[in-house]
Amino acid sequence: MPPILRTARACSAVAVLLLGCAGYAAAYHPWLALPGLFGTAVLACCAADARAEHRRRIARARRAERLARPRPEGPLAAPA
């Protein structure tokens, strides 16, 4: 597993833990849940960004492979 995906999974796991902590804190007073919910939102955004970066890297690598292949010449050549 690439490091960027490992980072995304770790951020997701910590976000779930923070969500649980926020729920537990909300049982005492609703305002106590806000820091946990804010942290959850930040970590969820970080995880989504890391996953998007991984997809961009895969797309760039596939495009580079596709462009590196020799293209057949001629009018009847199949499109790449």
HTML snippet that shows the backbone in 3Dmol.js (N, CA, C, O; Angstrom):
<script src="https://3Dmol.org/build/3Dmol-min.js"></script>
<div id="view" style="width:600px;height:400px;position:relative"></div>
<script>
const pdb = `
ATOM      1  N   MET A   1       0.844  -1.168   0.000  1.00  0.00           N
ATOM      2  CA  MET A   1       0.000   0.000   0.000  1.00  0.00           C
ATOM      3  C   MET A   1       0.895   1.239   0.000  1.00  0.00           C
ATOM      4  O   MET A   1       1.827   1.343   0.797  1.00  0.00           O
ATOM      5  N   PRO A   2       0.602   2.171  -0.900  1.00  0.00           N
ATOM      6  CA  PRO A   2       1.403   3.394  -0.957  1.00  0.00           C
ATOM      7  C   PRO A   2       1.246   4.233   0.314  1.00  0.00           C
ATOM      8  O   PRO A   2       0.214   4.166   0.983  1.00  0.00           O
ATOM      9  N   PRO A   3       2.253   5.007   0.636  1.00  0.00           N
ATOM     10  CA  PRO A   3       2.187   5.830   1.853  1.00  0.00           C
ATOM     11  C   PRO A   3       1.010   6.805   1.867  1.00  0.00           C
ATOM     12  O   PRO A   3       0.459   7.092   2.930  1.00  0.00           O
ATOM     13  N   ILE A   4       0.623   7.313   0.707  1.00  0.00           N
ATOM     14  CA  ILE A   4      -0.480   8.279   0.676  1.00  0.00           C
ATOM     15  C   ILE A   4      -1.794   7.607   1.070  1.00  0.00           C
ATOM     16  O   ILE A   4      -2.630   8.223   1.731  1.00  0.00           O
ATOM     17  N   LEU A   5      -1.980   6.352   0.670  1.00  0.00           N
ATOM     18  CA  LEU A   5      -3.191   5.635   1.087  1.00  0.00           C
ATOM     19  C   LEU A   5      -3.142   5.284   2.560  1.00  0.00           C
ATOM     20  O   LEU A   5      -4.168   5.283   3.240  1.00  0.00           O
ATOM     21  N   ARG A   6      -1.950   4.986   3.053  1.00  0.00           N
ATOM     22  CA  ARG A   6      -1.807   4.710   4.482  1.00  0.00           C
ATOM     23  C   ARG A   6      -2.179   5.943   5.298  1.00  0.00           C
ATOM     24  O   ARG A   6      -2.825   5.838   6.340  1.00  0.00           O
ATOM     25  N   THR A   7      -1.764   7.104   4.815  1.00  0.00           N
ATOM     26  CA  THR A   7      -2.116   8.362   5.465  1.00  0.00           C
ATOM     27  C   THR A   7      -3.623   8.576   5.440  1.00  0.00           C
ATOM     28  O   THR A   7      -4.210   8.991   6.440  1.00  0.00           O
ATOM     29  N   ALA A   8      -4.248   8.295   4.303  1.00  0.00           N
ATOM     30  CA  ALA A   8      -5.696   8.478   4.183  1.00  0.00           C
ATOM     31  C   ALA A   8      -6.437   7.558   5.144  1.00  0.00           C
ATOM     32  O   ALA A   8      -7.403   7.977   5.782  1.00  0.00           O
ATOM     33  N   ARG A   9      -6.001   6.324   5.253  1.00  0.00           N
ATOM     34  CA  ARG A   9      -6.664   5.397   6.175  1.00  0.00           C
ATOM     35  C   ARG A   9      -6.457   5.802   7.625  1.00  0.00           C
ATOM     36  O   ARG A   9      -7.369   5.680   8.443  1.00  0.00           O
ATOM     37  N   ALA A  10      -5.285   6.275   7.940  1.00  0.00           N
ATOM     38  CA  ALA A  10      -5.022   6.717   9.319  1.00  0.00           C
ATOM     39  C   ALA A  10      -5.883   7.928   9.658  1.00  0.00           C
ATOM     40  O   ALA A  10      -6.442   8.001  10.752  1.00  0.00           O
ATOM     41  N   CYS A  11      -5.994   8.869   8.740  1.00  0.00           N
ATOM     42  CA  CYS A  11      -6.847  10.042   8.982  1.00  0.00           C
ATOM     43  C   CYS A  11      -8.306   9.626   9.146  1.00  0.00           C
ATOM     44  O   CYS A  11      -9.013  10.165   9.997  1.00  0.00           O
ATOM     45  N   SER A  12      -8.753   8.685   8.347  1.00  0.00           N
ATOM     46  CA  SER A  12     -10.133   8.216   8.467  1.00  0.00           C
ATOM     47  C   SER A  12     -10.364   7.532   9.810  1.00  0.00           C
ATOM     48  O   SER A  12     -11.397   7.740  10.448  1.00  0.00           O
ATOM     49  N   ALA A  13      -9.406   6.718  10.237  1.00  0.00           N
ATOM     50  CA  ALA A  13      -9.556   6.015  11.509  1.00  0.00           C
ATOM     51  C   ALA A  13      -9.586   6.993  12.681  1.00  0.00           C
ATOM     52  O   ALA A  13     -10.403   6.847  13.590  1.00  0.00           O
ATOM     53  N   VAL A  14      -8.712   7.973  12.664  1.00  0.00           N
ATOM     54  CA  VAL A  14      -8.690   8.964  13.744  1.00  0.00           C
ATOM     55  C   VAL A  14      -9.956   9.816  13.704  1.00  0.00           C
ATOM     56  O   VAL A  14     -10.462  10.217  14.752  1.00  0.00           O
ATOM     57  N   ALA A  15     -10.472  10.097  12.511  1.00  0.00           N
ATOM     58  CA  ALA A  15     -11.715  10.863  12.404  1.00  0.00           C
ATOM     59  C   ALA A  15     -12.881  10.096  13.023  1.00  0.00           C
ATOM     60  O   ALA A  15     -13.733  10.688  13.685  1.00  0.00           O
ATOM     61  N   VAL A  16     -12.921   8.800  12.814  1.00  0.00           N
ATOM     62  CA  VAL A  16     -13.983   7.987  13.417  1.00  0.00           C
ATOM     63  C   VAL A  16     -13.841   7.974  14.937  1.00  0.00           C
ATOM     64  O   VAL A  16     -14.835   8.067  15.657  1.00  0.00           O
ATOM     65  N   LEU A  17     -12.623   7.861  15.418  1.00  0.00           N
ATOM     66  CA  LEU A  17     -12.411   7.900  16.870  1.00  0.00           C
ATOM     67  C   LEU A  17     -12.829   9.250  17.462  1.00  0.00           C
ATOM     68  O   LEU A  17     -13.461   9.303  18.518  1.00  0.00           O
ATOM     69  N   LEU A  18     -12.476  10.322  16.782  1.00  0.00           N
ATOM     70  CA  LEU A  18     -12.873  11.647  17.262  1.00  0.00           C
ATOM     71  C   LEU A  18     -14.389  11.831  17.224  1.00  0.00           C
ATOM     72  O   LEU A  18     -14.954  12.500  18.089  1.00  0.00           O
ATOM     73  N   LEU A  19     -15.037  11.251  16.244  1.00  0.00           N
ATOM     74  CA  LEU A  19     -16.488  11.325  16.178  1.00  0.00           C
ATOM     75  C   LEU A  19     -17.119  10.606  17.366  1.00  0.00           C
ATOM     76  O   LEU A  19     -18.098  11.078  17.945  1.00  0.00           O
ATOM     77  N   GLY A  20     -16.549   9.466  17.718  1.00  0.00           N
ATOM     78  CA  GLY A  20     -17.030   8.752  18.902  1.00  0.00           C
ATOM     79  C   GLY A  20     -16.808   9.552  20.176  1.00  0.00           C
ATOM     80  O   GLY A  20     -17.675   9.604  21.048  1.00  0.00           O
ATOM     81  N   CYS A  21     -15.654  10.169  20.274  1.00  0.00           N
ATOM     82  CA  CYS A  21     -15.367  11.014  21.449  1.00  0.00           C
ATOM     83  C   CYS A  21     -16.312  12.210  21.507  1.00  0.00           C
ATOM     84  O   CYS A  21     -16.757  12.601  22.587  1.00  0.00           O
ATOM     85  N   ALA A  22     -16.612  12.781  20.367  1.00  0.00           N
ATOM     86  CA  ALA A  22     -17.538  13.920  20.332  1.00  0.00           C
ATOM     87  C   ALA A  22     -18.935  13.486  20.758  1.00  0.00           C
ATOM     88  O   ALA A  22     -19.628  14.217  21.467  1.00  0.00           O
ATOM     89  N   GLY A  23     -19.341  12.315  20.332  1.00  0.00           N
ATOM     90  CA  GLY A  23     -20.646  11.804  20.760  1.00  0.00           C
ATOM     91  C   GLY A  23     -20.696  11.568  22.252  1.00  0.00           C
ATOM     92  O   GLY A  23     -21.701  11.870  22.896  1.00  0.00           O
ATOM     93  N   TYR A  24     -19.627  11.034  22.806  1.00  0.00           N
ATOM     94  CA  TYR A  24     -19.559  10.802  24.250  1.00  0.00           C
ATOM     95  C   TYR A  24     -19.573  12.131  25.013  1.00  0.00           C
ATOM     96  O   TYR A  24     -20.248  12.251  26.035  1.00  0.00           O
ATOM     97  N   ALA A  25     -18.833  13.123  24.519  1.00  0.00           N
ATOM     98  CA  ALA A  25     -18.792  14.424  25.180  1.00  0.00           C
ATOM     99  C   ALA A  25     -20.134  15.139  25.070  1.00  0.00           C
ATOM    100  O   ALA A  25     -20.499  15.905  25.962  1.00  0.00           O
ATOM    101  N   ALA A  26     -20.873  14.898  23.988  1.00  0.00           N
ATOM    102  CA  ALA A  26     -22.171  15.554  23.798  1.00  0.00           C
ATOM    103  C   ALA A  26     -23.195  15.062  24.819  1.00  0.00           C
ATOM    104  O   ALA A  26     -24.192  15.737  25.075  1.00  0.00           O
ATOM    105  N   ALA A  27     -22.951  13.894  25.400  1.00  0.00           N
ATOM    106  CA  ALA A  27     -23.877  13.386  26.416  1.00  0.00           C
ATOM    107  C   ALA A  27     -23.835  14.268  27.665  1.00  0.00           C
ATOM    108  O   ALA A  27     -24.814  14.336  28.408  1.00  0.00           O
ATOM    109  N   TYR A  28     -22.720  14.935  27.897  1.00  0.00           N
ATOM    110  CA  TYR A  28     -22.602  15.798  29.076  1.00  0.00           C
ATOM    111  C   TYR A  28     -23.054  17.217  28.775  1.00  0.00           C
ATOM    112  O   TYR A  28     -23.822  17.812  29.532  1.00  0.00           O
ATOM    113  N   HIS A  29     -22.573  17.749  27.668  1.00  0.00           N
ATOM    114  CA  HIS A  29     -22.976  19.093  27.267  1.00  0.00           C
ATOM    115  C   HIS A  29     -22.734  19.206  25.764  1.00  0.00           C
ATOM    116  O   HIS A  29     -21.661  18.838  25.287  1.00  0.00           O
ATOM    117  N   PRO A  30     -23.726  19.715  25.000  1.00  0.00           N
ATOM    118  CA  PRO A  30     -23.577  19.763  23.536  1.00  0.00           C
ATOM    119  C   PRO A  30     -22.367  20.579  23.051  1.00  0.00           C
ATOM    120  O   PRO A  30     -21.790  20.268  22.008  1.00  0.00           O
ATOM    121  N   TRP A  31     -21.985  21.613  23.799  1.00  0.00           N
ATOM    122  CA  TRP A  31     -20.855  22.426  23.369  1.00  0.00           C
ATOM    123  C   TRP A  31     -19.528  21.676  23.455  1.00  0.00           C
ATOM    124  O   TRP A  31     -18.568  22.029  22.771  1.00  0.00           O
ATOM    125  N   LEU A  32     -19.474  20.661  24.278  1.00  0.00           N
ATOM    126  CA  LEU A  32     -18.235  19.892  24.393  1.00  0.00           C
ATOM    127  C   LEU A  32     -17.960  19.047  23.148  1.00  0.00           C
ATOM    128  O   LEU A  32     -16.834  18.597  22.936  1.00  0.00           O
ATOM    129  N   ALA A  33     -18.974  18.838  22.339  1.00  0.00           N
ATOM    130  CA  ALA A  33     -18.802  18.027  21.127  1.00  0.00           C
ATOM    131  C   ALA A  33     -18.161  18.815  19.990  1.00  0.00           C
ATOM    132  O   ALA A  33     -17.624  18.216  19.058  1.00  0.00           O
ATOM    133  N   LEU A  34     -18.205  20.124  20.046  1.00  0.00           N
ATOM    134  CA  LEU A  34     -17.710  20.932  18.921  1.00  0.00           C
ATOM    135  C   LEU A  34     -16.238  20.710  18.568  1.00  0.00           C
ATOM    136  O   LEU A  34     -15.926  20.580  17.385  1.00  0.00           O
ATOM    137  N   PRO A  35     -15.318  20.661  19.535  1.00  0.00           N
ATOM    138  CA  PRO A  35     -13.920  20.413  19.129  1.00  0.00           C
ATOM    139  C   PRO A  35     -13.734  19.055  18.440  1.00  0.00           C
ATOM    140  O   PRO A  35     -12.978  18.941  17.475  1.00  0.00           O
ATOM    141  N   GLY A  36     -14.415  18.048  18.935  1.00  0.00           N
ATOM    142  CA  GLY A  36     -14.312  16.734  18.300  1.00  0.00           C
ATOM    143  C   GLY A  36     -14.906  16.715  16.910  1.00  0.00           C
ATOM    144  O   GLY A  36     -14.360  16.083  16.006  1.00  0.00           O
ATOM    145  N   LEU A  37     -16.027  17.405  16.732  1.00  0.00           N
ATOM    146  CA  LEU A  37     -16.644  17.467  15.410  1.00  0.00           C
ATOM    147  C   LEU A  37     -15.784  18.266  14.437  1.00  0.00           C
ATOM    148  O   LEU A  37     -15.680  17.917  13.261  1.00  0.00           O
ATOM    149  N   PHE A  38     -15.170  19.339  14.929  1.00  0.00           N
ATOM    150  CA  PHE A  38     -14.275  20.119  14.072  1.00  0.00           C
ATOM    151  C   PHE A  38     -13.063  19.277  13.663  1.00  0.00           C
ATOM    152  O   PHE A  38     -12.667  19.275  12.497  1.00  0.00           O
ATOM    153  N   GLY A  39     -12.487  18.574  14.615  1.00  0.00           N
ATOM    154  CA  GLY A  39     -11.349  17.704  14.293  1.00  0.00           C
ATOM    155  C   GLY A  39     -11.725  16.608  13.323  1.00  0.00           C
ATOM    156  O   GLY A  39     -10.943  16.253  12.441  1.00  0.00           O
ATOM    157  N   THR A  40     -12.928  16.068  13.485  1.00  0.00           N
ATOM    158  CA  THR A  40     -13.409  15.040  12.560  1.00  0.00           C
ATOM    159  C   THR A  40     -13.521  15.598  11.152  1.00  0.00           C
ATOM    160  O   THR A  40     -13.113  14.949  10.189  1.00  0.00           O
ATOM    161  N   ALA A  41     -14.071  16.797  11.028  1.00  0.00           N
ATOM    162  CA  ALA A  41     -14.218  17.405   9.704  1.00  0.00           C
ATOM    163  C   ALA A  41     -12.858  17.660   9.052  1.00  0.00           C
ATOM    164  O   ALA A  41     -12.680  17.406   7.861  1.00  0.00           O
ATOM    165  N   VAL A  42     -11.914  18.155   9.827  1.00  0.00           N
ATOM    166  CA  VAL A  42     -10.581  18.432   9.279  1.00  0.00           C
ATOM    167  C   VAL A  42      -9.906  17.142   8.824  1.00  0.00           C
ATOM    168  O   VAL A  42      -9.338  17.089   7.732  1.00  0.00           O
ATOM    169  N   LEU A  43      -9.965  16.110   9.650  1.00  0.00           N
ATOM    170  CA  LEU A  43      -9.316  14.845   9.278  1.00  0.00           C
ATOM    171  C   LEU A  43     -10.024  14.162   8.112  1.00  0.00           C
ATOM    172  O   LEU A  43      -9.375  13.515   7.290  1.00  0.00           O
ATOM    173  N   ALA A  44     -11.345  14.298   8.031  1.00  0.00           N
ATOM    174  CA  ALA A  44     -12.061  13.731   6.884  1.00  0.00           C
ATOM    175  C   ALA A  44     -11.650  14.444   5.596  1.00  0.00           C
ATOM    176  O   ALA A  44     -11.498  13.806   4.554  1.00  0.00           O
ATOM    177  N   CYS A  45     -11.471  15.755   5.666  1.00  0.00           N
ATOM    178  CA  CYS A  45     -11.001  16.499   4.486  1.00  0.00           C
ATOM    179  C   CYS A  45      -9.579  16.082   4.095  1.00  0.00           C
ATOM    180  O   CYS A  45      -9.269  15.953   2.911  1.00  0.00           O
ATOM    181  N   CYS A  46      -8.732  15.875   5.082  1.00  0.00           N
ATOM    182  CA  CYS A  46      -7.358  15.426   4.803  1.00  0.00           C
ATOM    183  C   CYS A  46      -7.361  14.042   4.154  1.00  0.00           C
ATOM    184  O   CYS A  46      -6.598  13.787   3.222  1.00  0.00           O
ATOM    185  N   ALA A  47      -8.214  13.158   4.647  1.00  0.00           N
ATOM    186  CA  ALA A  47      -8.298  11.816   4.069  1.00  0.00           C
ATOM    187  C   ALA A  47      -8.808  11.871   2.632  1.00  0.00           C
ATOM    188  O   ALA A  47      -8.288  11.172   1.763  1.00  0.00           O
ATOM    189  N   ALA A  48      -9.819  12.696   2.378  1.00  0.00           N
ATOM    190  CA  ALA A  48     -10.345  12.818   1.019  1.00  0.00           C
ATOM    191  C   ALA A  48      -9.283  13.405   0.082  1.00  0.00           C
ATOM    192  O   ALA A  48      -9.162  12.975  -1.066  1.00  0.00           O
ATOM    193  N   ASP A  49      -8.525  14.373   0.564  1.00  0.00           N
ATOM    194  CA  ASP A  49      -7.462  14.970  -0.248  1.00  0.00           C
ATOM    195  C   ASP A  49      -6.372  13.945  -0.560  1.00  0.00           C
ATOM    196  O   ASP A  49      -5.856  13.903  -1.676  1.00  0.00           O
ATOM    197  N   ALA A  50      -6.027  13.128   0.421  1.00  0.00           N
ATOM    198  CA  ALA A  50      -4.991  12.107   0.200  1.00  0.00           C
ATOM    199  C   ALA A  50      -5.469  11.068  -0.815  1.00  0.00           C
ATOM    200  O   ALA A  50      -4.697  10.634  -1.671  1.00  0.00           O
ATOM    201  N   ARG A  51      -6.731  10.673  -0.722  1.00  0.00           N
ATOM    202  CA  ARG A  51      -7.258   9.710  -1.702  1.00  0.00           C
ATOM    203  C   ARG A  51      -7.306  10.311  -3.101  1.00  0.00           C
ATOM    204  O   ARG A  51      -7.008   9.630  -4.082  1.00  0.00           O
ATOM    205  N   ALA A  52      -7.679  11.581  -3.196  1.00  0.00           N
ATOM    206  CA  ALA A  52      -7.701  12.242  -4.503  1.00  0.00           C
ATOM    207  C   ALA A  52      -6.296  12.345  -5.090  1.00  0.00           C
ATOM    208  O   ALA A  52      -6.106  12.152  -6.291  1.00  0.00           O
ATOM    209  N   GLU A  53      -5.319  12.645  -4.251  1.00  0.00           N
ATOM    210  CA  GLU A  53      -3.929  12.701  -4.716  1.00  0.00           C
ATOM    211  C   GLU A  53      -3.477  11.338  -5.231  1.00  0.00           C
ATOM    212  O   GLU A  53      -2.773  11.260  -6.238  1.00  0.00           O
ATOM    213  N   HIS A  54      -3.871  10.275  -4.557  1.00  0.00           N
ATOM    214  CA  HIS A  54      -3.513   8.929  -5.010  1.00  0.00           C
ATOM    215  C   HIS A  54      -4.137   8.647  -6.376  1.00  0.00           C
ATOM    216  O   HIS A  54      -3.474   8.110  -7.263  1.00  0.00           O
ATOM    217  N   ARG A  55      -5.416   9.010  -6.549  1.00  0.00           N
ATOM    218  CA  ARG A  55      -6.062   8.800  -7.841  1.00  0.00           C
ATOM    219  C   ARG A  55      -5.389   9.628  -8.938  1.00  0.00           C
ATOM    220  O   ARG A  55      -5.250   9.159 -10.068  1.00  0.00           O
ATOM    221  N   ARG A  56      -4.969  10.858  -8.612  1.00  0.00           N
ATOM    222  CA  ARG A  56      -4.264  11.682  -9.604  1.00  0.00           C
ATOM    223  C   ARG A  56      -2.938  11.045  -9.999  1.00  0.00           C
ATOM    224  O   ARG A  56      -2.581  11.035 -11.177  1.00  0.00           O
ATOM    225  N   ARG A  57      -2.207  10.514  -9.027  1.00  0.00           N
ATOM    226  CA  ARG A  57      -0.924   9.873  -9.338  1.00  0.00           C
ATOM    227  C   ARG A  57      -1.120   8.658 -10.236  1.00  0.00           C
ATOM    228  O   ARG A  57      -0.352   8.452 -11.176  1.00  0.00           O
ATOM    229  N   ILE A  58      -2.144   7.851  -9.955  1.00  0.00           N
ATOM    230  CA  ILE A  58      -2.422   6.673 -10.786  1.00  0.00           C
ATOM    231  C   ILE A  58      -2.803   7.106 -12.197  1.00  0.00           C
ATOM    232  O   ILE A  58      -2.352   6.508 -13.174  1.00  0.00           O
ATOM    233  N   ALA A  59      -3.631   8.144 -12.309  1.00  0.00           N
ATOM    234  CA  ALA A  59      -4.034   8.622 -13.636  1.00  0.00           C
ATOM    235  C   ALA A  59      -2.830   9.138 -14.422  1.00  0.00           C
ATOM    236  O   ALA A  59      -2.709   8.874 -15.618  1.00  0.00           O
ATOM    237  N   ARG A  60      -1.938   9.876 -13.749  1.00  0.00           N
ATOM    238  CA  ARG A  60      -0.728  10.371 -14.438  1.00  0.00           C
ATOM    239  C   ARG A  60       0.161   9.214 -14.901  1.00  0.00           C
ATOM    240  O   ARG A  60       0.701   9.245 -16.008  1.00  0.00           O
ATOM    241  N   ALA A  61       0.310   8.202 -14.058  1.00  0.00           N
ATOM    242  CA  ALA A  61       1.154   7.059 -14.425  1.00  0.00           C
ATOM    243  C   ALA A  61       0.550   6.296 -15.601  1.00  0.00           C
ATOM    244  O   ALA A  61       1.270   5.891 -16.514  1.00  0.00           O
ATOM    245  N   ARG A  62      -0.770   6.100 -15.584  1.00  0.00           N
ATOM    246  CA  ARG A  62      -1.418   5.399 -16.698  1.00  0.00           C
ATOM    247  C   ARG A  62      -1.310   6.197 -17.990  1.00  0.00           C
ATOM    248  O   ARG A  62      -1.099   5.631 -19.063  1.00  0.00           O
ATOM    249  N   ARG A  63      -1.455   7.513 -17.883  1.00  0.00           N
ATOM    250  CA  ARG A  63      -1.344   8.345 -19.073  1.00  0.00           C
ATOM    251  C   ARG A  63       0.076   8.307 -19.613  1.00  0.00           C
ATOM    252  O   ARG A  63       0.273   8.256 -20.827  1.00  0.00           O
ATOM    253  N   ALA A  64       1.058   8.331 -18.738  1.00  0.00           N
ATOM    254  CA  ALA A  64       2.452   8.259 -19.183  1.00  0.00           C
ATOM    255  C   ALA A  64       2.732   6.924 -19.870  1.00  0.00           C
ATOM    256  O   ALA A  64       3.439   6.873 -20.877  1.00  0.00           O
ATOM    257  N   GLU A  65       2.175   5.847 -19.321  1.00  0.00           N
ATOM    258  CA  GLU A  65       2.352   4.536 -19.967  1.00  0.00           C
ATOM    259  C   GLU A  65       1.692   4.511 -21.334  1.00  0.00           C
ATOM    260  O   GLU A  65       2.257   3.989 -22.295  1.00  0.00           O
ATOM    261  N   ARG A  66       0.496   5.076 -21.420  1.00  0.00           N
ATOM    262  CA  ARG A  66      -0.231   5.083 -22.681  1.00  0.00           C
ATOM    263  C   ARG A  66       0.506   5.923 -23.730  1.00  0.00           C
ATOM    264  O   ARG A  66       0.563   5.548 -24.901  1.00  0.00           O
ATOM    265  N   LEU A  67       1.070   7.058 -23.306  1.00  0.00           N
ATOM    266  CA  LEU A  67       1.794   7.902 -24.256  1.00  0.00           C
ATOM    267  C   LEU A  67       3.147   7.313 -24.636  1.00  0.00           C
ATOM    268  O   LEU A  67       3.683   7.650 -25.691  1.00  0.00           O
ATOM    269  N   ALA A  68       3.704   6.454 -23.814  1.00  0.00           N
ATOM    270  CA  ALA A  68       4.999   5.858 -24.107  1.00  0.00           C
ATOM    271  C   ALA A  68       4.891   4.725 -25.132  1.00  0.00           C
ATOM    272  O   ALA A  68       5.877   4.371 -25.779  1.00  0.00           O
ATOM    273  N   ARG A  69       3.702   4.166 -25.273  1.00  0.00           N
ATOM    274  CA  ARG A  69       3.523   3.089 -26.252  1.00  0.00           C
ATOM    275  C   ARG A  69       3.618   3.639 -27.666  1.00  0.00           C
ATOM    276  O   ARG A  69       3.111   4.727 -27.942  1.00  0.00           O
ATOM    277  N   PRO A  70       4.261   2.901 -28.567  1.00  0.00           N
ATOM    278  CA  PRO A  70       4.333   3.368 -29.955  1.00  0.00           C
ATOM    279  C   PRO A  70       2.954   3.284 -30.606  1.00  0.00           C
ATOM    280  O   PRO A  70       2.230   2.302 -30.446  1.00  0.00           O
ATOM    281  N   ARG A  71       2.615   4.334 -31.341  1.00  0.00           N
ATOM    282  CA  ARG A  71       1.327   4.354 -32.020  1.00  0.00           C
ATOM    283  C   ARG A  71       1.517   3.871 -33.447  1.00  0.00           C
ATOM    284  O   ARG A  71       2.482   4.255 -34.108  1.00  0.00           O
ATOM    285  N   PRO A  72       0.612   3.037 -33.929  1.00  0.00           N
ATOM    286  CA  PRO A  72       0.731   2.587 -35.319  1.00  0.00           C
ATOM    287  C   PRO A  72       0.458   3.743 -36.287  1.00  0.00           C
ATOM    288  O   PRO A  72      -0.363   4.619 -36.014  1.00  0.00           O
ATOM    289  N   GLU A  73       1.142   3.727 -37.384  1.00  0.00           N
ATOM    290  CA  GLU A  73       1.014   4.768 -38.403  1.00  0.00           C
ATOM    291  C   GLU A  73       0.057   4.291 -39.488  1.00  0.00           C
ATOM    292  O   GLU A  73      -0.101   3.091 -39.711  1.00  0.00           O
ATOM    293  N   GLY A  74      -0.561   5.222 -40.139  1.00  0.00           N
ATOM    294  CA  GLY A  74      -1.398   4.880 -41.281  1.00  0.00           C
ATOM    295  C   GLY A  74      -2.856   5.267 -41.068  1.00  0.00           C
ATOM    296  O   GLY A  74      -3.292   5.514 -39.944  1.00  0.00           O
ATOM    297  N   PRO A  75      -3.614   5.315 -42.192  1.00  0.00           N
ATOM    298  CA  PRO A  75      -5.003   5.749 -42.108  1.00  0.00           C
ATOM    299  C   PRO A  75      -5.924   4.718 -41.439  1.00  0.00           C
ATOM    300  O   PRO A  75      -6.955   5.095 -40.882  1.00  0.00           O
ATOM    301  N   LEU A  76      -5.575   3.444 -41.482  1.00  0.00           N
ATOM    302  CA  LEU A  76      -6.423   2.400 -40.913  1.00  0.00           C
ATOM    303  C   LEU A  76      -5.979   1.954 -39.529  1.00  0.00           C
ATOM    304  O   LEU A  76      -6.423   0.916 -39.038  1.00  0.00           O
ATOM    305  N   ALA A  77      -5.127   2.712 -38.912  1.00  0.00           N
ATOM    306  CA  ALA A  77      -4.623   2.346 -37.590  1.00  0.00           C
ATOM    307  C   ALA A  77      -5.731   2.507 -36.551  1.00  0.00           C
ATOM    308  O   ALA A  77      -6.541   3.432 -36.607  1.00  0.00           O
ATOM    309  N   ALA A  78      -5.733   1.580 -35.612  1.00  0.00           N
ATOM    310  CA  ALA A  78      -6.724   1.625 -34.527  1.00  0.00           C
ATOM    311  C   ALA A  78      -6.375   2.753 -33.569  1.00  0.00           C
ATOM    312  O   ALA A  78      -5.200   2.981 -33.284  1.00  0.00           O
ATOM    313  N   PRO A  79      -7.388   3.465 -33.067  1.00  0.00           N
ATOM    314  CA  PRO A  79      -7.083   4.535 -32.110  1.00  0.00           C
ATOM    315  C   PRO A  79      -6.532   3.972 -30.815  1.00  0.00           C
ATOM    316  O   PRO A  79      -6.875   2.857 -30.421  1.00  0.00           O
ATOM    317  N   ALA A  80      -5.684   4.736 -30.157  1.00  0.00           N
ATOM    318  CA  ALA A  80      -5.047   4.275 -28.919  1.00  0.00           C
ATOM    319  C   ALA A  80      -5.961   4.421 -27.740  1.00  0.00           C
ATOM    320  O   ALA A  80      -5.583   4.080 -26.619  1.00  0.00           O
TER     321      ALA A  80
END
`;
const viewer = $3Dmol.createViewer("view");
viewer.addModel(pdb, "pdb");
viewer.setStyle({}, {cartoon: {color: "spectrum"}});
viewer.zoomTo();
viewer.render();
</script>
